[in-house]
Amino acid sequence: MQNDNRRSMCDLAILIEAQIIEAYSYDKCKNIADHFFRLVNNLHENKKISVQAYVSTLAILVKTNELAQNFVHNHGFKMLTALLKKDCIEKAQVAYHVICTLWVLSYHEYARPEFCDYDLNVLEYVSKILDYFNQEKIVRIVLMLFNNLKHDDNCLEQLSLINANSVVNKLLKKPWVDEAIKEELKNLEEFFQQNYQEFSSFEKWAKQVERGHLAWSPVHTEKFW
């Protein structure tokens, strides 16, 4: 019980500190912010804070450009991939914050290669979250991430490999209350139609052969379809 209380207090403390850092200019608290980011990652690795608190804090901290860049350059995407594989398919709120973090990072050029890394397969794991959760806020942030990446040629290739057009087509058949989801789906559908060649089976195969990396297309569960 005492350990649980201590963890809860630590969870609350890091969330408050993250919000304070976000409210200040990075230049005014650079050393504190950098130290705090390292501390949060260390607490997570040593299981001193909950996964929920970690991803919530992370989603706040990456809004600061300098911290986001440090995170990416220090193998942050490997950490996110590990979360996508396990914790994100167990808890919807964890999935939401992880994908929010990815969405923020997708605005930065230095993060784009990580989304295209065949060893990480970030976008494939993101799409599979939809096998487990269909809350509108999760669907919306996944679509926002795809929309952010679609104009990058390498990211578009990744979207092709995970059959993102099929995902969009299936989601279009579902009734959504959130108008933002409808808009995001419409934008993606139009873009994928305009770039149909990128999504043809032969084109995908040819590009994989050219890169020397043949990949299986992701299989969604019946729950998604």
N, C-alpha and C positions, 0 to 999 in steps of 0.2 A: 504493500500500500504506500509506504514511504517513497519507494522508488518511482511509483506511478505519479505521486504528487510532485516529486522533483522533476520528472520529465514534463509534466503538464506546465509547471512554472517555467521551465526552460523553453518549451514550445512558445509560450506566450511572450517571453522576453525577446526571443529572436524576431518574432513578428513585429513587435513594437519597435525594436532597433532598426529593422529593415525599412519600416515606414518613415522613421526619422531620417535615415540616410537618403531615402528617396526625396524627401522634402527639402533637403539641403543641396546646394551646388556641390558637385563632386570635387571641384577645386578647393572647396573650403574644408572638406573632410576626407581627403584622399587616403591618408595613412590609416585612419580609423576604418574607412569603408573597405579598403583592401584587406586589412587584418580581419575584419568581421566576416568578409566573404570566405576567407580561408578557414576561419573558425567554424562557420556554418557547415562547410563541406566536411571538415574533420569530425564534427559532432554527428553528422549523418553517417559517415563511414564507420564510426564507432558505436552507432545505434544509441546515441545519447539523446536524440530527439526523434519524434515520430516522423514517419514518411510524409504524412499530411502537412506537418509544420514545415518540413524541409522544402517541399515543392511549392507551398504557398509563399515561403520566403524567397525562394529562387525566382518565382514569377514576378516578384516585386523588384528584386535587385537587378535583374537583367534589363529593366527599363532604363537604367543608367548605362549609357553607351560604353564607358570605359570598363565597367564591371562585366558587361556582356562580352566584350572582346577578351578580357582576361579569362573568363569562363570557357569560351570557345578554344582559346589557345592552350588551355590546361586540360584538354581532353574531356570537356564538359559533355560533348555529344555521346561519348561512351557511357557516361553516367545516365544520361537521358534514355539511351537505348536500353540499358539494363532495367530502368523503371518501366519502359514501354512493354518489355517482355513479361514482366511479372506483376508489379504493384498496380499498374494502370488497367489491367484486365480484372483486377479484384475490387477496386474501389473507383467509383465514377468521379469523385471529386479530385482524386489524385490524377486520374487521366486528364481531367479538364485543365488542371494547373500545369501539367507537363506540356500539353499541347499549346496552351497559352504562352508558355515559355518559348516553345519552338516558333510560334507565330511571331513573337517579338523579335527573335533572332533572325527570322527569315527576311527582315528588312535590311540586314547588313550583308554587304558583299563578301566580307571575310568568312561568313558562316555558310554561304551557298555551297562550297565544295563538300561540306559535311552532309548536306542533304542528298548529295549525289554519290556518296561513298557506298560502293557495293557491299563492303564488309559490314557496314552499320545497318543498311537497309531501313533507315529511319522512316521513310514515307510508307513503306510496306507495313511496318508495325503500327504506324498511325492509322492507316486504313482499316487494319484489323480490329482496332478499338471499337469500330462500329458493329462488329460481331457481338459485342458484349453490352454495349450501351446505346440507347437511341434518344437520350434526353436532348432536347432541342439545343441547349447551350453547347453540348459536346459536338453535335452535328455541325452547328454553326461555326465553331472555331476550327474544326477540321477543314471545312470548305473555305474559310478565310485563309488558312494556311496554303491550301492548294492554289487559290487565286493569287496569292502573293508570289508563288514560285513559278507559275505557268509561263511567264515571259522569259525565263532563263532556259536556254536551250537544253542544258544538261539536266536541269530539274524537270523539264517537260519530258525528256526521255525517261526519267524515273517514273513520272506519272503514267507514262505509256506502259511501262513494264508492270506496274501494279494494277493495270486496267482501270485507271481512275474514271475513264469515260463510262464504263459499265457501272461503277459505283454511283456516279451521278445519275445515270439513267434509272437505276433502281430507286434512288432517293426521290427522283421526280414523281414517282408513282405514289408516294406516300403523302398523306394530308399533313401539312405543316401550318401551325398557327403563326409562327414567327415570320414576318414578311422579309426579314433579312436573309433567312434561309432560302426563301423562294428566289430572291434576287441573286444570291451567291450561286445557286444552282443554275439559274438562267445564264449568268455570265460564263460559267464553266461549260455548260452545254454548247453555247454559241462558239466559244473558243475552240473546244475540242472538234466541233464540226468543221471549223475553218482549217484545222490542222489534222484532218482525218488521216492523211498519209502517215503521220507520226505514230498513229495508233493502229495501223494495219499490221497484221501478224508478220508478214514478210519483212516490213521495214524494221520491226522490233528485232526479229531474228538476225537480219543483216547487220544491224548496229551492234548487237551483242557479239557476233562473230568478229566484227571489225575491232572491237575492244578486247577480244579474247576473254569474254566473260558471259557465258550462257547462264541464264537464270530461269528458274521455274516461276510461272505466274502465281501470285498468291491465291489461295483457295479460301473463300469465305464460307462460313458455316450456314446451315439452313436457317438459323435464327436471323442472320442478316438478310437473306433473300426473302 
